[in-house]
Amino acid sequence: PAKAPHPPARGYRDRLNRALAAAGAAGIGPNACFPPAMRALARLGLPVRPLHFKSTPSLFVSGFCLGLAIFGGTLWLFTSGLLSSVPAGPIRGLVTLGWPGVAVLSLGIGAAFAAIIRAQAARARLPRWQDL
């Protein structure tokens, strides 16, 4: 029988190190695979997976929340009365779309985020998190 290339990971840190090494060997840099905000959460002790090792639903939710935070926050800022006027251009278009538009835009961002990251992981032939 063929031997496994390495023994099973002995914990989160071991698996994280293996994931980052595999991504680096595939040409995916640490900032693309494990952005600074995720590194900070990991340093706090939270078991955060690098982006290219997350599940598709998790990537979708992350992208959706990112879109909602950016576009929803912008919409709230310009419709809350904190600012006196809405500038012309994309901001005015966002305000015209309103919350339904922000929701649809965020859904699209979530889907695109998940598709792009999963395609990069597949193209790099990265192992699954469970297989590290």
Secondary structure, 3 states (H helix, E strand, C coil): CCCCCCCCCCCHHHHHHHHHHHHHHCCCCHHHHCCHHHHHHHHCCCCCCCHHHCCHHHHHHHHHHHHHHHHHHHHHHHHCCCCCCCCCCHHHHHHHHHHHHHHHHHHHHHHHHHHHHHHHHHHCCCCCHHHC
